[in-house]
């Protein structure tokens, strides 16, 4: 089922998929530190980088063994700002690290220090 939105100027109404992402994803490598407890309940702190970011979280690669639904803290090394996060996806480990999706407990459009495209941004067609 698709939901209609208000028509854009001189364009057809935009149909949104209810399963659509909440914010635009951007390929961006940001140095971060992830802290929390691993699946053995031991404290860890690991320096890594983001693979993809958005206003609601990121895709990262992490060696520490963590589980989905677990909470961790992310620190943006450039700004020293921190954000509490929840692990929402853990992929298979490759070369000792697993890709994982993390979600901010509180969305933050400014955490990554970039300007995200507006929600009504349309990719031009060729």
N, C-alpha and C positions, 0 to 999 in steps of 0.2 A: 504494500500500500504506500502511496506517495502523498505527501502533503504539499498543497500549493502555497506559494508565498506571494507577496505583492508583486505585480509586474514591475520590471525595470523599465526605465524610459526607453521607448521605441523598441522594446524586445518582448518576446513571449514570456508568460509567467515561468518562473524558475521552479522546477519540480525537485523537491528534496527527498532523498531516500531516508527513512527514519533511522536506518543503521549507519548513516553518514557520521563521519568524525566530527567531534565538537569544535575542533580548531585545525587550521592549516598545519600540515607537517612540513618541516624545513630540514634538509640535510645540513647538519652543522656539527662540527667537532669542537666541543667545549671541554676544557679540562675540569674535572670534578673530583671530589672525594666522597665516597659512599661509606657511611658508618652504620653499624647495627649489630645484630646477633645473627650468627649463621645457624644452620639447621641443627648443629650440635649445641646450641645455646651459648656459644662463645662469642665474645666481643670481637669485631673486626673493623678495620679501617683500610680502605683500598682506594688508591688513586687510579682513575681511568678517564675515559673521554666519552662524550655522547656520540651517537651515530646519527640520530634524528631527534629533533626537538619539536614541541608544540606548547601552547599555552597551558596544557593540562598535564605535561610530563615529558617523557623522553624514551627513546630506545637506547640502551647502554649495553656494554659488554663487561662482564664481571666474573672474576675467578672464584670469589667467595660463594659458597653453597648456600643459597637462600630458597625460600619456597613462596609460591603464589599466596597472596593475601597478607604476607608478612610486611611489617613497617620498617623502613630504613630512613636515614637522614641523608640528604644530598647537600653538598656545599659547592657552590660555584667558586672555583679557585680564583677567578679574575676579580670577583666582587666581594668574596667572603660571605655572601648571603647564603642562608641555609633554608631548606624546605623539607618538611616531613612528607614522606611518600609511602605509597603502598605498591608492592610488586603485583602486577596484574597478569604477567605472562613470563614464563621461563622456558626458553628454547633449549634444544639439545646442546651439550657442551662440545666445543670444537677447539682444539689446541689449548685445552685447559680453561677456557672461558665460555660462558653461556651468554647469549643475547637475551635481554629481558626488557619487558615494557614496565615502566614505572609511572605511576599516576600521583600527581600532587594531591595531598589531602585537601588543600585549598588552591583552586586554579590561580595562576599568576602569569599574566601576559608580560610582565617586566622581568621575570627571573633570569631569562637568557640574555637580556640586554640587546634585543633585536626588535624591529618593528615587523609584526606579522601582517600579512595581507588582510584587508578587511573581510568580514564574513560574506559580503555580497560580491567579492572579487570574482570576475569571470575570466577564464583563460581564453585569449583570442584564438579563433579558429583560423587555420591556414587558408 
